[in-house]
């Protein structure tokens, strides 16, 4: 169950990272409320995952999921560049996440 918590914590981390862009410096109420809610849920789920998972592994995977998801959504939603080197680096992060999961 801890891995499920961690996975969803990572998804909510993506939500708040992308949400920050839409808050317009916390001047837009609805995006700000959704972003803060995503932060709370993400940290809460991470805390539940940490009851049984090693902190180093869980934190690295949580930030990895957030990093990869945010980078992909930045490309898809915000028109950020999808250069070959950027995609290779995203792939390396995914490989690290998979590796940590396999050895945990």
C-alpha positions as CSV (number, residue, x, y, z in Angstrom):
1,X,0.0,0.0,0.0
2,X,2.9,2.3,0.7
3,X,4.0,2.3,-3.0
4,X,0.4,3.3,-4.0
5,X,0.5,6.2,-1.6
6,X,3.9,7.2,-2.9
7,X,2.7,7.0,-6.5
8,X,-0.3,9.2,-5.9
9,X,1.8,11.6,-3.8
10,X,4.0,12.0,-6.9
11,X,1.0,12.7,-9.0
12,X,-0.2,15.4,-6.6
13,X,3.2,16.8,-6.6
14,X,2.9,17.2,-10.4
15,X,-0.5,18.9,-9.8
16,X,0.9,21.5,-7.5
17,X,4.0,22.2,-9.5
18,X,2.0,22.8,-12.7
19,X,-0.6,24.6,-10.6
20,X,1.9,27.2,-9.5
21,X,2.1,28.4,-13.1
22,X,-1.6,29.0,-13.2
23,X,-1.8,30.8,-9.8
24,X,-0.2,33.9,-11.5
25,X,1.8,34.6,-8.4
26,X,-1.0,33.5,-6.1
27,X,-3.3,36.2,-7.4
28,X,-5.9,33.9,-8.9
29,X,-8.1,32.3,-6.1
30,X,-9.2,29.0,-7.7
31,X,-5.8,27.9,-9.0
32,X,-4.2,28.9,-5.7
33,X,-6.7,26.9,-3.7
34,X,-6.2,23.8,-5.9
35,X,-2.5,24.2,-5.8
36,X,-2.4,24.4,-2.0
37,X,-4.8,21.5,-1.7
38,X,-2.5,19.4,-4.0
39,X,0.5,20.3,-1.8
40,X,-1.3,19.2,1.3
41,X,-2.5,15.9,-0.3
42,X,1.0,15.2,-1.8
43,X,2.8,15.7,1.5
44,X,0.1,13.7,3.4
45,X,0.4,10.8,1.1
46,X,4.2,11.0,1.2
47,X,4.0,10.9,5.0
48,X,1.8,7.7,4.9
49,X,4.3,6.1,2.5
50,X,7.2,6.9,4.8
51,X,5.6,4.8,7.6
52,X,7.1,1.7,5.8
53,X,9.4,2.9,3.0
54,X,13.0,4.1,3.5
55,X,13.0,7.9,3.5
56,X,15.8,8.2,0.9
57,X,14.1,5.9,-1.5
58,X,10.6,7.3,-1.1
59,X,11.8,10.9,-1.3
60,X,13.8,10.3,-4.4
61,X,10.9,8.5,-6.1
62,X,8.4,11.2,-5.0
63,X,10.6,14.0,-6.5
64,X,11.4,11.9,-9.5
65,X,7.7,11.3,-10.3
66,X,7.1,15.0,-9.8
67,X,10.1,16.0,-11.9
68,X,9.3,13.7,-14.9
69,X,5.5,14.5,-14.8
70,X,6.1,18.2,-14.5
71,X,8.6,18.2,-17.3
72,X,6.3,16.3,-19.6
73,X,3.3,18.5,-18.8
74,X,5.5,21.5,-19.3
75,X,6.2,20.3,-22.8
76,X,2.6,19.3,-23.5
77,X,0.7,22.1,-21.8
78,X,3.1,25.1,-21.7
79,X,4.9,24.6,-25.0
80,X,8.3,24.1,-23.4
81,X,11.0,22.7,-25.7
82,X,11.2,18.9,-26.2
83,X,14.8,18.7,-27.2
84,X,16.6,15.3,-27.6
85,X,18.9,16.0,-24.7
86,X,15.9,17.0,-22.5
87,X,14.0,13.8,-23.3
88,X,17.1,11.7,-22.7
89,X,17.5,13.3,-19.3
90,X,13.9,12.6,-18.5
91,X,14.5,9.0,-19.5
92,X,17.5,8.8,-17.1
93,X,15.3,10.0,-14.3
94,X,12.7,7.4,-15.1
95,X,15.5,4.7,-15.1
96,X,16.6,5.9,-11.7
97,X,13.0,5.7,-10.3
98,X,12.7,2.1,-11.7
99,X,16.1,1.2,-10.3
100,X,15.2,2.5,-6.8
101,X,11.9,0.6,-6.9
102,X,13.6,-2.6,-7.9
103,X,16.2,-2.5,-5.1
104,X,13.8,-1.3,-2.3
